[in-house]
């Protein structure tokens, strides 16, 4: 157990500088893009799913929350909201960058999420007509990302929070691998290939950045394949779902949105798994 703890500490500390630099770049980009992104998505109209999916892949602080607010006030459509949710990467991108993942893998994951977000958004808007009811909610203050105090402080906070999650997940994985063996764990996952997207999609729905941390770490450690990883990363929206349930009083509508996300996550994972068998 002492070796497991030491390995976990060393593995986590190695990521610290890379994680901080990644968040610093992301925070700088977010401050430059947040207001422009909001204006673009407000004016997106019928092209909302395209604009929403593109803006969603940028790891902007609270953008999925902003999209939630715009949907509740019916400024954007349900399809646009779902497109943002599906393409949002939350903590995934900084972890991939910090872990030194190949650029091809990063672009592949982002590209898949982008395309699925666009397609799902257009399909939903085609079949579900928007209701013209408006309300006034103020959501951004619920993010608590401390961005108003400058990018340095918020970058440090994001880095420490993410590092804590990484430490916990890495410790759990290292412990499992130590006592059960890596081959056993791989065999267990391989035996449940078609069921795994159902589980990872459910994990992704957890309204916390821990969800994307768990899914990304499991993928990078080879515990899960690309298909179930995509399923979990598609349903991960950060804290947006918490904000949706807090601000939107129509619980039936909220549960429908969650069900849509879960369904898209599972189906997408199964399709990717099926395609991979013929490649």
N, C-alpha and C positions, 0 to 999 in steps of 0.2 A: 504493500500500500504506500510505503514511503517513496518508492520509485515512481509509482503512478502520480503521486502528488507533485514530486519534483519535475517529472516530465511535463505535467500540465502547466506548472508555473513557468517553466522555460519556454514551452511552446507559445503560451499566451504573451509573455514579455517580449518575445521576438516580434510579435505583431504590433506592439505599441507604437513605435515611430511611424510605421507604414499606415496604420489605422488613423493616426492623428493627421498625417499629411493628406490622406484621402478625404477626411472630413473637412479639413481646412479648405481644400479646393472646392469641395461640394458646397460648403457654406458660402464661400465667395461667389460661386456661380448662382446659388439660390438667391442671394441678395440682389444680384443683377437681373434675375429673370422673374422673380415672384410676381411683381406688379404687372409686368408685360404679359406673363402667362395668364394671369387672371383676365386681362383685357382681351387677349386673343380668344380665350375659351368662351367669354361672354358674347363675342361677336361671331362665333363659329357657325351658328345656324345649323343647316342640314349636314354640314361637314363636321359637326361636333365630334363624332367618334374618331375621325382622323386626327383632328387637332388635339383632342383629349388624350388619345393613345400616345402621340408624339411627345406631348408635354409631360405625360405621366412617367415616361422612362427616365426623365431627369430626376435625380434624387433630391427634390426640393422639399424643404422643411414645411410640412403641413399642406402640401398641394392637394393631396387627396381629401383633406379636411375642407379646403377651400371649395373643391368640386362638390363636396357634400352639401355645403351651404348653398351653392348655386343651384343644385338640384332641388333642395327643399323649397327654395324660393321660385322654382320652375324657370330659372334663367337658362338652364341647360336641360337636355332631355335625359331620360333614363339610360338610353344607349350610350350617351356621352359619359355619364357617371360610371357605368360599368366598364367602358373602355379605359377610363382613368384608373379605376380600381385594378383591372387586370394587368395593366402595363406598369403600375407603380412598383418600384423595386425595394422600397423601404431600406433596410440595412444590408440587403444583398450585395449591392455594387461595392460599397466600401470594404466589405469583407473579402470579396473576390479580388479586389485590388491589393488589399493588405496581404492576402495569402499568396500573391504572385500568380494567380490563375492566368492561363494563356489568353491573349487578347481574342483569339478565335472563339474560345469557349464563352467569354463574356459577351461578345457580339452575337453569338448564336442564341444565347439565353435571352438577351434583350430583344433580338429580332423576332424570336418566337412569341414573346410576350406582346410585342408591338403588333404583330400581324393578327394574333388571336384577339387582342383588344379591339382592333379596328373591325374585324369581321363580326365579332359578337355584338359590338355596338350598333352596327348597321342592321343586323338581323333583328335585334331587340326593338330598335326604333321603327322598323317596318311593320312588326306585328303588334307593338304596344303603343297606342296613341297617348300623348301626354295630356295630363289634366291641367287646365289653366287656372290653378289656384296659387296664390302667392302669399308669402309670409316674410317676416323679417327676423333673421337669426344672426347672431354674431358668434362665430365659431373659433376663429383663430386663437383667441386668448386661452382656449382649452388645451392647446398643444404643449404649453410649458417648456418650449425648447430654448427659452432664454435668448432668442435671436436678437432681441432689441438691445441687448447689452454688448453687441459686437460679435464678430465672427470668431475671435480667439476664444472667448469664454464658452460660447456655445459649442465650438469644436472640441474643447477639452471635456465638456459635459457629455457630449455624444460619444466621444472616444472611451471615456471611463465606463459609461453605461454599457456600451457594446462589448468592451473588454471583459466586463463582469459576466455577461451572458456567454461569451465565448469560453471563458474559464470554466463556467459551470457545465456547459455542454461538452467541452473537451474532457473534463474530469470524468463525466458520466461515460463517454465513449471509451476513454482509456481504461476505465475500470471494467467495463463490459469486455473489451478486447483482452484485458489481462486475465480475467477469470474464465471466460468462455472460449477465447481463441478467435482469431480473425477469420479463419476458415468457417467456423461454426456460424458466425454472424452473417457472413456472405451467403452461405448455403440457406440460412433462414430467410434472408431477403429474397433470394432467387426463387425460393419455393412459393413466395407470396407476391410474385411480380404483378399479377393482374389485380391483386387486392390492394397493393401498396398505394396507388393514387387515391383510393378512398380515404386512407389514413392521413396521407400528407395534405390532402385538400382540407381535411378537418383541422389539422394542426395549423395550417395557414390562416384559418378563420379566427384564430386567437387574436383579439384586438390589442396587440402589443408587438413591439419590434423583436421580441424574443422568438416569435414564430419564424420570421425570415432568417434569423440567426441559426435556429435549429436546423431548418431545411438546408440552408447553404452549407453549414458545417457537415451535415450528414452526407451531402453530395460530394463535397471536397474530400471527405475521408473515405469515399468509396462505399459507404454503407447503403446508399440508394443510388439508382441510376438516374439518367437525365429525365426520363418520362415522369416518374413520381416527384422529382424535384420541381419540374415545371408546374405540376399540379398544385403543389404547396405554395410555390412562389406566385402563381396566378391569383390565389385566393387571399394572399397576404396584403392587407391594406393599411398596416400600421394601426393607428388609433381611430381611423375613419369610421369604422362600424360603431365604436363606442359613441362617437359624436352623432352619428345618424340616429341611434336609439335614444340618445339624450334630447336631441333637438326636434326630431320628427315625431309627432304624436301619433301618427298612423302606424301602429305596431304591425298590422297585417301587411302593409306595404314594406316595412322594414324586413320582416321575415321572408317576404318574396324575394327581396334583393339578395339576402344571404343565401337563400335556396338557389337562386340563379348563379351566384358566384361559385357555390359548391358544385353545382351541376356542370358548369363550364370547366372548372378545374379538373374534375374527375374524367369527363369525356375527352378533354384535351390530352390528358395523360395517357388514357387508353389508346387514343388515335396515334400519338407519338410512339407508344410502345409497339403498336401494330405495324406502323411504317418501318420501324427499326428492324423488324424481323425480316423484311424483304430488301434490306439494304446491305 
